[in-house]
Structures are given as structure tokens and as C-alpha cells.
């Protein structure tokens, strides 16, 4: 392609690692992907990046970073927690003519929305903005981060102030299988519901563990997320998350066991009301519930919380909290 952006000759990723004497840290769940073709394949999964704004999470030695730059985005921001990688990223920035903005920080605490150009903003109901979040994430970060970002999507906060921003991220293969699992799939879990009700989730491809240095014990999957214009559950995130979390505490048991933990033990009738109003069989197993089923349960739970102030704050594993309910005997309106 005549207009393809090309970087000048640079040290290979392996040479960068050797130059700066970088070793993968087990405590940070670091595994380096040195295969340039696989890095390019990850970036292709993100879609068209030309003239867009891209944020790469955890660039490490810069393999995916190079592949992103070849797609000629308008600007590339990288967020890296490990200071050992900063010199190599600065070298790459110099070679790119200053296209990279390097931020040293922890993505779980980083205000990404503050660095996105206002010019890229799109209304939620319009087509997706030319803004992309991409990352080959350490396993220790990937699941907490996606849960945090899903809440941002639900509330249209963080990067999602700017529209339906797409994500292309890596996860352990088992985590990917949970995200895309359908009803009755044994892999169906909390992540299945939380990702699917908010996003169109697509498994792109899986990378064998042997492609990474050091080799992890699992394979790694690339997953692409596009936020839905309308979520499949029209209930505030906090109610959906709590109901789903409690139900999947007991994945292999009947859902009545998980739902029961949403309510004080001296109010068993609330569990009965939940199932009756949601029209759900309490003997159903969690992985047999559809998103529509979960939506009805979350909607009823929200209604019960609205009718009974303080109910949402009840948590069965907090002994102090449970004792407070027993001591006060707070009246619950039915």
C-alpha cells in the first residue's frame, strides 16, 4: 500500500529486551509476545486505526506498539506501570516522529478520559468513535480491568464519555470462554452476563502459550468488545452486578441458594417474592439463566431495594452488617 506508514529501522523487540536488560517479572504476570506477525494480527482485530486515537494498555517492550504505529493513527497513548520499559518506548516515540504520548502509571487508577481529544467524541447512538483501547494485559490485571471498564460503559463514564469506544484485549483462554459462553454452556459465569449484556463480544483468535516469553501455562485469547447502543438489561449496573455475583457464588447449585444471600436471614419471604415477581424457577442452575432472566431478577431486586431503604447495603458475609440488621430489626416494606 502506497500510503502505509513505516517506521525507520529499529532494534527488534528481543534486542530491546536485551539492551535494557529487562526480565519478565512473575509478580506482575509479565509474558512478552515477540512474534511481530502475531502482534500485527492483534492490531488488525481492532479494526481501522488510521487517523484515530489509540490507547495501548501495558505496552511493555513495544511489540503491539509498533504494529499500531504501522496503521498510522493520529495519536497513540501508552500507559505503562513498569518503569523499565519507558526508555524503549521513548526510543520508539523518537522513531515515530513523536506520535506516542507515554504515561507512567497503573491503568486501574489512571484517568484515561482526561487524555482523549474532544474532537474524537461521538454521541452514544452514533457509530463508534475512532477511539480504540488495545492491550496485551498481564493476567493479574485483565479481569479487574474489564469489570471496571464494564461499569464505565454502563454509566457512560471514563473513556465512554466519548461514545461507544471499542476494546481489543487479551485474556487467558479460559476467561475468554467464560465471556462468550451461551446459555447452558458449563463455562457460563458472572463474566458471561456482565460482558454480553453491555457489549457485543467477539473472540478473535487464540495464541498458544509457547509464543510468549516466558511461556505461560495457558493459551491466550484476543477478544474484541463493542458497547451496545442499548444494554440488554435496563437496570443500574450496581444492581445487576450484585445479583449476578451472588447467583454465581453457587454455580453448580440451584439459584435459590445465591438469591437467598441477598436478603437478611430473618426475611425469607423476600427470596420468595424475588422468584415470584421475576417468574423464575428457584431450582434453576445459574448457567441455565438467560440474560433476560437475569434482567428480571435484577429489576425485582432493585424494586425491593427501593421499597426497603438500606437493603442494598446488606451483605451476608459481613458479620457486623448482619448483626446490625438483627439488632435494629429495620422494618422492610413489602
Residue, then its C-alpha position, 0 to 999 in steps of 0.5 A: x500500500x502506497x500510503x502505509x506508514x513505516x517506521x525507520x529501522x529499529x532494534x527488534x523487540x528481543x534486542x530491546x529486551x536485551x539492551x535494557x536488560x529487562x526480565x519478565x517479572x512473575x509478580x506482575x504476570x509479565x509474558x512478552x509476545x515477540x512474534x511481530x506477525x502475531x502482534x500485527x494480527x492483534x492490531x488488525x482485530x481492532x479494526x481501522x486505526x488510521x487517523x484515530x486515537x489509540x490507547x495501548x494498555x501495558x505496552x511493555x517492550x513495544x511489540x503491539x506498539x509498533x504494529x499500531x504505529x504501522x496503521x498510522x493513527x493520529x495519536x497513540x497513548x501508552x500507559x505503562x506501570x513498569x518503569x523499565x520499559x519507558x526508555x524503549x518506548x521513548x526510543x520508539x516515540x523518537x522513531x515515530x516522529x513523536x506520535x506516542x504520548x507515554x504515561x507512567x502509571x497503573x491503568x486501574x487508577x489512571x484517568x484515561x478520559x482526561x487524555x482523549x481529544x474532544x474532537x474524537x467524541x461521538x454521541x452514544x447512538x452514533x457509530x463508534x468513535x475512532x477511539x480504540x483501547x488495545x492491550x496485551x494485559x498481564x493476567x493479574x490485571x485483565x479481569x479487574x480491568x474489564x469489570x471496571x471498564x464494564x461499569x464505565x460503559x454502563x454509566x457512560x463514564x471514563x473513556x465512554x464519555x466519548x461514545x461507544x469506544x471499542x476494546x481489543x484485549x487479551x485474556x487467558x483462554x479460559x476467561x475468554x470462554x467464560x465471556x462468550x459462553x451461551x446459555x447452558x454452556x458449563x463455562x457460563x459465569x458472572x463474566x458471561x452476563x456482565x460482558x454480553x449484556x453491555x457489549x457485543x463480544x467477539x473472540x478473535x483468535x487464540x495464541x498458544x502459550x509457547x509464543x510468549x516469553x516466558x511461556x505461560x501455562x495457558x493459551x491466550x485469547x484476543x477478544x474484541x468488545x463493542x458497547x451496545x447502543x442499548x444494554x440488554x438489561x435496563x437496570x443500574x449496573x450496581x444492581x445487576x452486578x450484585x445479583x449476578x455475583x451472588x447467583x454465581x457464588x453457587x454455580x453448580x447449585x440451584x439459584x435459590x441458594x445465591x438469591x437467598x444471600x441477598x436478603x437478611x436471614x430473618x426475611x425469607x419471604x423476600x427470596x420468595x417474592x424475588x422468584x415470584x415477581x421475576x417468574x423464575x424457577x428457584x431450582x434453576x442452575x445459574x448457567x441455565x439463566x438467560x440474560x433476560x432472566x437475569x434482567x428480571x431478577x435484577x429489576x425485582x431486586x432493585x424494586x425491593x431495594x427501593x421499597x426497603x431503604x438500606x437493603x442494598x447495603x446488606x451483605x451476608x458475609x459481613x458479620x457486623x452488617x448482619x448483626x446490625x440488621x438483627x439488632x435494629x430489626x429495620x422494618x422492610x416494606x413489602 
